[in-house]
Amino acid sequence: EECDVTSVCGVGVVVRDGARLSAYQCKVNRCGQNGLFLFSKGGALIEGCDICENTFPGIGMDDSADTHVRRSRIRHGKGDGVKIYSGTGIQIESNDISHNGQVGISIEDGADPVVRGNTIHDGNSCGISVLTGGRGLIEDNDIYCNAHPNVYVANNADPIIRANQIHHSASCGVTCVEEGLGTIEDNDIYSNQSVGVYIMNRANPVVRNNLIRDSEGDGVAVCFAGRGLIDGNTIKGNSGIGILVESEAEPRVTRNKIVEPYSDGIKICHNGKGHVEANTITGAGIGTNGGSGISVTTGSAPVVRNNTIKECATHGILISDEATGVVERNTVMGQRSHGIAIVRRANPVVRQNVVRDNQGIGIWVTQAGRGMLSDNRLTANRGQNQLVVDPGCDASVRDNIVG
């Protein structure tokens, strides 16, 4: 209790082989390796301590048991703030973890801690990283102003990331890559310098019921064969696209509310796939006078079904550049330009949509567009006609209701 521990060459405090330490209001600082290192079932209660300026992680754990770190400051280290390899019963709660040279809290090798109520900020890398099969409950933390993604998940890690404030990163809010998994839910993810949630390289997380807002990039981006379930989120006011799906990504995008992105509401490009269902997209591109509700382009082939798309700056749905896919049972209304536009050799199936009250044509096929248009209901669109197929376009048109 109230000790001042310094080790110029080595670890400040070692706990091993089932031993248990209680440390209250201690200062562990300027150690040549870890401030504290707990391994081989060693455990501790570390409370109210100042752990700072250490060369290796402030607290390192390798197969630690029942270690609780509470109400401590872990700061200004050259390595990670806290690094956890495996172990059981680990709780990291109500700490201030800041200004570390690497990750604030690193979870690896199957470790499954509870990380709750911490403030994790101003690090030179990620706020929290979960790697190589790591798990954990990461809940009610304030994670901000880190140089790399505030939260980073990779290599089959599968954490629960719930009810955190994740903001003002110099990179992304949450990044999930390299077959990372995880459940990302009920978080407020805002004002990050890049994408709010970035999924790529075969990652397959669940992203649900988050508020993703005011990022300098896209709200959510799923790229490079990324997958995932993007469900029930409110995505608003981001400076790029609401949800971007590209480069052979194949997510399920369901029941999201996408409000006033600067560009498209949802864009699927470069051979993107996936299911886009039951989303509501409002006001895409209104702030910049350029943006469609849903844009499908460059060889992409999604299923776009049962969405409501309204009041966007240009088209409701734009299919272009040899894209295909199925566009069915959507409600497309109140756009500043056309309801559905099919251009540049796109060849989709467009059926059973309600297209109404748009300022341009209801459905327009132009610039060598193709497609099958059937059983759509078009009414009160203000362009030259409700449905127009320009010369040179090869579209099959049948059983549409016009008027």
C-alpha positions in Angstrom: 0.0 0.0 0.0 1.2 3.5 -1.0 4.5 2.1 -2.3 6.7 3.7 -5.0 8.2 1.0 -7.2 10.9 1.6 -9.8 13.1 -1.0 -11.6 15.7 0.4 -14.0 16.4 -2.8 -15.8 13.5 -5.2 -15.1 9.8 -5.6 -14.1 8.6 -3.6 -11.2 6.3 -6.3 -9.7 6.1 -10.0 -10.6 3.2 -12.2 -9.5 3.4 -15.9 -10.5 2.5 -19.5 -9.7 -0.9 -18.8 -8.1 0.3 -16.0 -5.8 -2.0 -13.1 -5.2 -1.1 -9.4 -4.7 -3.1 -6.5 -3.3 -1.8 -3.1 -4.4 -3.5 0.1 -3.2 -2.5 3.6 -4.2 0.9 2.5 -5.3 3.1 4.2 -8.0 4.8 1.8 -10.3 7.0 3.8 -12.7 10.0 4.0 -15.0 10.6 0.3 -15.1 12.8 -1.1 -17.8 10.2 -3.8 -18.6 6.6 -4.2 -17.4 5.3 -2.2 -14.5 3.5 -5.3 -13.2 3.6 -8.8 -14.8 1.2 -11.5 -13.7 1.6 -15.1 -15.1 1.1 -18.8 -14.3 -2.2 -18.2 -12.4 -0.8 -15.3 -10.5 -3.5 -12.7 -9.7 -4.0 -9.3 -8.1 -6.3 -6.6 -6.9 -4.7 -3.4 -8.3 -6.7 -0.3 -7.1 -6.1 3.4 -7.1 -2.5 3.0 -8.5 -0.5 5.2 -10.8 1.3 3.0 -13.4 3.4 5.2 -15.7 6.4 5.7 -17.9 7.2 2.0 -18.1 9.1 0.5 -21.1 6.9 -2.6 -21.7 3.2 -2.7 -21.0 2.2 -1.0 -17.7 0.4 -4.2 -16.7 1.1 -7.5 -18.5 -0.8 -10.7 -18.0 -0.1 -14.2 -19.3 -2.4 -16.9 -18.0 -3.3 -14.7 -15.0 -6.2 -15.6 -12.7 -8.7 -13.3 -11.1 -6.8 -10.1 -11.6 -8.9 -6.9 -11.0 -7.6 -3.5 -12.0 -9.7 -0.7 -10.7 -9.6 3.1 -10.6 -6.0 3.3 -11.6 -4.1 5.5 -14.0 -2.1 3.7 -16.6 -0.3 6.2 -18.7 2.7 7.4 -20.6 4.2 4.0 -21.2 6.3 3.1 -24.2 4.3 -0.1 -24.9 0.7 -1.1 -24.3 -1.2 0.2 -21.3 -2.5 -3.3 -20.4 -1.7 -6.4 -22.4 -3.6 -9.6 -21.7 -2.6 -13.1 -23.0 -5.2 -15.7 -22.0 -6.2 -15.9 -18.3 -9.5 -16.2 -16.5 -11.6 -13.9 -14.2 -9.8 -10.7 -15.4 -11.6 -7.4 -14.9 -10.4 -4.0 -16.0 -12.8 -1.4 -14.6 -13.0 2.4 -14.1 -9.4 3.2 -15.1 -7.9 6.1 -17.0 -5.6 4.7 -19.7 -3.9 7.3 -21.7 -0.9 8.5 -23.7 0.7 5.1 -24.1 3.1 4.4 -27.0 1.1 1.4 -28.3 -2.4 0.0 -27.6 -4.4 1.1 -24.6 -5.7 -2.4 -23.8 -4.5 -5.4 -25.9 -6.5 -8.7 -25.6 -5.0 -11.8 -27.3 -4.7 -15.6 -27.4 -8.2 -16.4 -26.1 -8.2 -14.0 -23.2 -11.8 -13.2 -22.1 -11.7 -10.2 -19.8 -14.4 -7.7 -18.7 -13.3 -4.2 -19.7 -15.9 -1.8 -18.3 -16.2 1.9 -17.5 -12.7 2.9 -18.5 -11.5 6.1 -20.2 -9.0 5.1 -22.9 -7.6 8.0 -24.9 -4.7 9.8 -26.5 -2.7 6.7 -27.3 -0.2 6.4 -30.2 -2.0 3.3 -31.6 -5.4 1.8 -31.0 -7.5 2.3 -27.9 -8.5 -1.4 -27.6 -7.3 -4.2 -29.9 -8.6 -7.8 -29.7 -6.6 -10.3 -31.7 -5.9 -14.0 -32.3 -9.0 -15.5 -30.8 -9.4 -12.9 -28.1 -12.8 -12.4 -26.7 -14.0 -10.2 -23.8 -16.9 -7.9 -22.8 -16.0 -4.3 -23.7 -18.8 -2.2 -22.2 -19.5 1.4 -21.1 -16.0 2.7 -22.0 -15.2 6.2 -23.3 -12.6 5.5 -26.1 -11.4 8.6 -28.0 -8.5 10.5 -29.6 -6.3 7.5 -30.4 -4.0 7.7 -33.4 -5.2 4.4 -34.9 -8.7 2.9 -34.8 -10.3 3.4 -31.4 -11.3 -0.3 -31.5 -9.5 -2.9 -33.6 -10.6 -6.6 -34.1 -8.7 -9.2 -36.1 -7.7 -12.8 -36.6 -10.8 -14.7 -35.4 -11.2 -12.5 -32.3 -14.8 -12.5 -31.1 -15.5 -9.8 -28.5 -18.8 -8.2 -27.4 -18.4 -4.4 -27.8 -21.4 -2.8 -26.2 -22.6 0.6 -25.1 -19.3 2.5 -25.5 -18.6 6.0 -26.6 -16.2 5.7 -29.6 -15.2 9.0 -31.0 -12.6 11.4 -32.3 -10.1 8.8 -33.5 -7.5 10.0 -36.0 -8.6 6.9 -38.0 -11.7 4.7 -37.9 -14.0 4.3 -35.0 -14.1 0.5 -35.1 -12.1 -1.6 -37.6 -12.7 -5.4 -38.0 -10.3 -7.2 -40.4 -8.7 -10.5 -41.2 -11.6 -12.8 -40.3 -12.4 -10.9 -37.2 -15.8 -11.5 -35.7 -17.5 -9.9 -32.7 -20.8 -8.2 -31.8 -20.7 -4.4 -32.0 -24.0 -3.1 -30.5 -25.6 -0.1 -28.8 -22.5 2.1 -29.2 -22.4 5.8 -30.0 -19.7 6.0 -32.7 -19.1 9.5 -33.8 -16.7 12.2 -35.2 -14.0 9.8 -36.2 -11.6 11.1 -38.9 -12.2 8.1 -41.2 -14.9 5.5 -41.4 -17.2 4.9 -38.4 -17.2 1.1 -38.7 -14.8 -0.5 -41.3 -15.1 -4.3 -42.1 -12.7 -6.0 -44.6 -10.6 -9.0 -45.5 -13.2 -11.7 -44.7 -14.2 -10.2 -41.4 -17.8 -11.2 -40.4 -19.1 -9.2 -37.3 -22.6 -8.4 -36.2 -23.0 -4.5 -36.2 -26.4 -3.7 -34.7 -28.4 -0.9 -33.0 -25.5 1.6 -33.0 -25.6 5.3 -33.6 -23.0 6.0 -36.3 -22.7 9.7 -37.0 -20.7 12.6 -38.1 -17.6 10.8 -39.3 -15.3 12.4 -41.8 -15.6 9.3 -44.0 -18.3 6.7 -44.6 -20.6 5.6 -41.9 -20.0 1.9 -42.5 -17.6 0.4 -45.1 -17.5 -3.3 -46.0 -14.7 -4.1 -48.4 -12.4 -6.8 -49.8 -14.6 -9.8 -49.3 -15.9 -8.5 -45.9 -19.2 -9.9 -44.7 -21.2 -9.2 -41.6 -24.7 -8.3 -40.5 -25.3 -4.6 -40.5 -28.7 -4.4 -38.7 -30.9 -1.8 -37.0 -28.3 1.0 -36.9 -29.0 4.8 -37.2 -26.3 6.2 -39.6 -26.5 9.9 -40.1 -24.6 13.0 -41.1 -21.4 11.2 -42.2 -19.2 13.0 -44.8 -19.0 10.1 -47.2 -21.5 7.3 -48.0 -23.9 6.0 -45.5 -22.9 2.3 -46.1 -20.3 1.3 -48.7 -20.1 -2.3 -50.0 -17.3 -2.9 -52.5 -14.6 -5.3 -53.8 -16.5 -8.6 -53.5 -17.9 -7.8 -50.1 -21.2 -9.6 -49.3 -22.9 -8.3 -46.1 -26.5 -8.4 -45.0 -27.6 -4.8 -44.6 -31.0 -4.8 -42.9 -33.4 -2.4 -41.0 -30.9 0.6 -40.9 -32.0 4.2 -40.9 -29.6 6.2 -43.1 -30.1 9.9 -42.8 -28.5 12.7 -44.8 -25.1 11.3 -45.8 -23.1 13.7 -47.9 -23.0 11.2 -50.8 -25.0 8.0 -51.5 -27.1 6.4 -48.9 -25.8 2.9 -49.8 -23.3 2.3 -52.6 -22.4 -1.2 -53.9 -19.5 -1.2 -56.3 -16.6 -3.2 -57.8 -18.4 -6.6 -57.8 -20.1 -6.1 -54.4 -22.9 -8.4 -53.5 -25.1 -9.0 -50.5 -28.6 -8.4 -49.4 -29.9 -4.8 -48.8 -33.3 -5.2 -47.1 -35.8 -3.1 -45.1 -33.7 0.0 -44.8 -35.0 3.5 -44.7 -32.8 6.1 -46.6 -33.6 9.7 -46.4 -32.0 12.8 -47.8 -28.8 11.3 -49.4 -26.6 14.0 -50.9 -28.9 16.8 -49.9 -26.1 18.8 -48.4 -24.0 18.5 -51.5 -26.7 18.3 -54.2 -25.2 14.9 -55.3 -26.2 11.5 -54.1 -28.6 8.6 -54.8 -30.4 6.6 -52.2 -28.9 3.4 -53.4 -26.2 3.2 -56.1 -25.3 -0.2 -57.7 -22.3 0.0 -60.1 -19.2 -1.6 -61.7 -20.4 -5.2 -62.0 -22.1 -5.5 -58.6 -25.0 -7.9 -58.1 -26.9 -7.4 -54.8 -30.5 -8.1 -53.8 -32.1 -4.8 -53.0 -35.5 -5.5 -51.4 -38.2 -3.8 -49.3 -36.4 -0.6 -48.8 -37.9 2.9 -48.5 -35.9 5.6 -50.3 -37.1 9.2 -50.2 -36.1 12.8 -50.7 -32.5 12.2 -52.1 -30.6 14.8 -54.1 -30.5 12.8 -57.3 -32.0 9.4 -58.0 -33.7 7.0 -55.7 -31.9 3.9 -57.1 -29.1 4.2 -59.7 -27.9 1.0 -61.5 -24.9 1.5 -63.8 -21.8 0.2 -65.4 -22.7 -3.4 -66.0 -24.2 -4.0 -62.6 -27.0 -6.6 -62.4 -28.8 -7.8 -59.3 -32.5 -7.8 -58.2 -34.3 -4.6 -57.2 -37.8 -5.5 -55.9 -40.6 -4.4 -53.6 -39.0 -1.0 -52.8 -40.8 2.3 -52.2 -39.0 5.1 -54.1 -40.5 8.5 -53.6 -39.8 12.2 -53.5 -36.3 12.3 -55.2 -35.1 15.5 -56.8 -34.4 13.6 -60.0 -35.5 10.1 -61.3 -36.9 7.3 -59.2 -34.9 4.5 -60.7 -32.2 5.0 -63.4 -30.6 2.2 -65.4 -27.5 3.2 -67.4 -24.3 2.2 -69.1 -25.0 -1.5 -69.8 -26.5 -2.3 -66.4 -28.8 -5.3 -66.6 -30.9 -5.7 -63.4 -34.2 -7.3 -62.6 -36.5 -4.5 -61.4 -39.9 -5.7 -60.2 -42.8 -4.9 -57.9 -41.5 -1.5 -56.8 -43.7 1.5 -56.0 -42.1 4.6 -57.7 -44.0 7.8 -57.1 -43.8 11.6 -56.6 -40.3 11.9 -57.9 -39.3 15.1 -59.8 -38.0 13.2 -62.8 -39.0 10.1 -64.6 -40.2 7.2 -62.6 -38.0 4.5 -64.3 -35.6 5.6 -67.0 -33.4 3.2 -69.0 -30.7 5.1 -71.0 -27.1 4.9 -72.3 -27.3 1.3 -73.4 -29.0 0.2 -70.2 -30.8 -3.1 -70.2 -32.9 -5.1 -67.7 -36.2 -6.7 -67.0 -38.9 -4.3 -65.7 -42.1 -5.9 -64.5 -45.0 -5.4 -62.1 -43.9 -1.9 -61.0 -46.4 0.7 -60.0 -45.5 4.2 -61.2 -47.5 7.3 -60.4 -47.3 11.1 -60.1 -43.7 11.3 -61.3 -43.0 14.7 -62.9 -40.6 13.8 -65.7 -41.6 13.5 -69.4 -43.2 10.1 -68.8 -43.6 7.6 -66.0 -41.4 5.0 -67.7 -38.9 5.7 -70.5 -36.7 3.3 -72.4 -34.4 5.3 -74.7 -33.4 4.1 -78.2 -30.5 1.7 -78.2 -31.5 0.2 -74.9 -32.6 -3.4 -74.6 -35.1 -3.6 -71.8 -37.9 -6.1 -71.3 -41.0 -4.2 -70.1 -44.2 -6.0 -69.0 -47.1 -5.8 -66.6 -46.2 -2.4 -65.1 -49.0 -0.2 -63.8 -48.7 3.4 -64.9 -50.8 6.3 -63.8 
